[in-house]
């Protein structure tokens, strides 16, 4: 089961231009990071305190 989930995480990361190693570590090692670290690792695009701010940033 872990192999399948890890493979899927890698595939999604590759398709979205994300950090593949981090995606696999999340599944295999249970790795967790803070929100700012996730930005640094290219796991997410941006941080926003409110959904409305996130939507506004994505529309730019």
ROSE-4610 file (N, C-alpha, C; in Angstrom, 1 decimal, always signed):
// ROSE-4610
residu = [X/X/X/X/X/X/X/X/X/X/X/X/X/X/X/X/X/X/X/X/X/X/X/X/X/X/X/X/X/X/X/X/X/X/X/X/X/X/X/X/X/X/X/X/X/X/X/X/X/X/X/X/X/X/X/X/X/X/X/X/X/X/X/X/X/X/X/X/X/X/X/X/X/X/X/X/X/X/X/X/X/X/X/X/X/X/X/X/X/X/X/X/X/X/X/X/X/X/X/X/X/X/X/X/X/X/X/X/X/X/X/X/X/X/X/X/X/X/X/X/X/X/X/X/X/X/X/X/X/X/X/X/X/X/X/X/X/X/X/X/X/X/X/X/X/X/X/X/X/X/X/X/X/X/X/X/X/X/X/X/X/X/X/X/X/X/X/X/X/X/X/X/X/X/X/X/X/X/X/X]
num = [1/1/1/2/2/2/3/3/3/4/4/4/5/5/5/6/6/6/7/7/7/8/8/8/9/9/9/10/10/10/11/11/11/12/12/12/13/13/13/14/14/14/15/15/15/16/16/16/17/17/17/18/18/18/19/19/19/20/20/20/21/21/21/22/22/22/23/23/23/24/24/24/25/25/25/26/26/26/27/27/27/28/28/28/29/29/29/30/30/30/31/31/31/32/32/32/33/33/33/34/34/34/35/35/35/36/36/36/37/37/37/38/38/38/39/39/39/40/40/40/41/41/41/42/42/42/43/43/43/44/44/44/45/45/45/46/46/46/47/47/47/48/48/48/49/49/49/50/50/50/51/51/51/52/52/52/53/53/53/54/54/54/55/55/55/56/56/56/57/57/57/58/58/58/59/59/59/60/60/60]
x = [+0.8/+0.0/+0.9/+1.9/+2.8/+3.4/+3.8/+4.5/+3.6/+2.3/+1.3/+1.1/+1.0/+0.7/+2.0/+3.1/+4.4/+4.5/+4.2/+4.3/+3.3/+2.1/+1.1/+1.6/+2.1/+2.6/+3.7/+4.6/+5.7/+5.1/+4.2/+3.6/+2.9/+2.1/+1.4/+2.5/+3.5/+4.6/+5.2/+5.5/+6.1/+5.2/+4.0/+3.0/+2.8/+2.9/+2.7/+3.9/+5.1/+6.3/+6.7/+6.4/+6.7/+7.9/+8.3/+9.5/+9.1/+9.7/+9.4/+9.9/+11.1/+11.7/+10.9/+10.5/+9.6/+8.3/+7.7/+6.4/+6.6/+7.6/+7.9/+8.2/+8.9/+9.3/+8.0/+7.1/+5.8/+5.2/+5.1/+4.5/+5.3/+6.6/+7.4/+7.9/+8.2/+8.8/+7.9/+6.7/+5.8/+6.3/+7.1/+7.7/+6.7/+6.9/+6.1/+6.9/+6.5/+7.2/+6.2/+6.8/+5.9/+5.5/+4.5/+4.0/+5.1/+5.9/+7.0/+8.0/+8.3/+9.2/+8.6/+7.3/+6.6/+6.8/+6.8/+7.0/+8.5/+9.4/+10.8/+11.1/+10.4/+10.6/+9.8/+9.1/+8.2/+7.1/+6.6/+5.5/+4.2/+4.2/+3.1/+3.5/+2.6/+3.0/+3.1/+2.2/+2.1/+1.4/+1.6/+0.9/-0.1/-1.2/-2.2/-3.0/-3.2/-3.9/-5.4/-6.0/-7.4/-7.6/-8.6/-8.9/-9.1/-9.7/-9.9/-8.6/-7.6/-6.3/-5.6/-5.8/-5.1/-5.7/-7.1/-7.7/-7.3/-7.2/-6.7/-5.3/-4.4/-3.1/-3.0/-3.8/-3.8/-4.4/-5.2/-5.7/-4.7/-3.6/-2.7/-1.9]
y = [-1.2/+0.0/+1.3/+1.3/+2.5/+2.7/+1.6/+1.8/+2.5/+2.1/+2.7/+4.2/+4.5/+5.9/+6.7/+6.2/+6.9/+7.2/+6.2/+6.3/+7.4/+7.4/+8.4/+9.8/+9.9/+11.2/+11.7/+10.9/+11.2/+11.7/+10.9/+11.3/+12.6/+12.9/+14.2/+15.3/+15.1/+16.1/+16.4/+15.4/+15.6/+16.4/+16.0/+16.7/+18.1/+18.5/+19.8/+20.6/+20.1/+20.8/+21.0/+20.1/+20.2/+19.4/+19.5/+18.8/+17.3/+16.5/+15.0/+14.3/+14.6/+14.0/+14.3/+15.5/+15.8/+15.1/+15.0/+14.3/+12.8/+12.2/+10.8/+10.7/+11.6/+11.6/+11.7/+12.5/+12.7/+11.3/+10.5/+9.2/+8.2/+8.1/+7.0/+7.3/+8.5/+8.9/+9.6/+10.0/+10.8/+12.2/+12.7/+14.0/+15.1/+16.0/+17.2/+18.5/+19.6/+20.8/+22.0/+23.1/+24.3/+24.8/+25.7/+26.3/+27.1/+27.9/+28.6/+27.6/+26.5/+25.5/+24.8/+24.6/+24.0/+24.9/+26.2/+27.2/+27.0/+27.0/+26.9/+25.6/+24.5/+23.2/+23.0/+24.0/+24.0/+22.9/+22.8/+21.9/+22.6/+23.9/+24.8/+26.1/+26.8/+28.0/+29.2/+29.4/+30.6/+30.3/+31.3/+31.3/+32.4/+32.2/+33.2/+33.0/+34.0/+33.8/+33.6/+34.0/+33.9/+33.4/+32.6/+32.0/+33.1/+34.2/+35.3/+35.9/+36.0/+36.5/+35.5/+34.2/+33.2/+33.2/+33.4/+33.5/+34.7/+35.8/+37.1/+36.9/+36.3/+36.1/+35.2/+34.2/+33.3/+34.0/+35.0/+35.7/+36.7/+37.0/+37.9/+37.4]
z = [+0.0/+0.0/+0.0/+0.8/+0.9/-0.5/-1.1/-2.5/-3.4/-3.4/-4.4/-4.1/-2.8/-2.4/-2.7/-2.4/-2.7/-4.2/-5.0/-6.5/-6.9/-6.4/-6.8/-6.4/-5.2/-4.7/-5.6/-6.0/-6.9/-8.3/-8.8/-10.1/-10.0/-9.0/-8.9/-8.7/-7.9/-7.8/-9.1/-9.9/-11.2/-12.1/-12.2/-13.1/-12.7/-11.4/-11.0/-10.7/-11.1/-10.9/-9.4/-8.6/-7.2/-6.8/-5.6/-5.1/-4.9/-5.8/-5.9/-4.6/-4.2/-3.1/-1.8/-1.6/-0.5/-0.5/-1.7/-1.8/-1.4/-1.8/-1.4/+0.1/+0.6/+2.0/+2.9/+2.5/+3.2/+3.4/+2.4/+2.4/+3.2/+2.8/+3.4/+4.8/+5.1/+6.4/+7.3/+6.8/+7.6/+7.9/+7.0/+7.1/+7.1/+8.0/+8.1/+8.2/+7.7/+7.8/+8.1/+8.4/+8.6/+7.3/+7.3/+6.1/+5.3/+6.0/+5.3/+4.7/+5.4/+4.8/+3.6/+3.6/+2.4/+1.2/+1.4/+0.3/-0.2/+0.7/+0.4/-0.4/-0.1/-0.7/-2.0/-2.4/-3.6/-3.4/-2.2/-2.0/-2.2/-2.0/-2.2/-2.9/-3.5/-4.2/-3.3/-2.4/-1.6/-0.3/+0.6/+1.9/+1.9/+2.5/+2.7/+4.0/+4.7/+6.0/+5.8/+4.7/+4.4/+3.0/+2.7/+1.4/+0.4/+0.8/-0.2/-0.7/+0.2/-0.2/-1.1/-0.9/-1.7/-3.1/-3.2/-4.5/-5.2/-4.5/-5.2/-5.7/-5.0/-5.4/-6.7/-6.7/-7.9/-9.1/-9.0/-10.2/-10.8/-10.1/-10.6/-11.8]
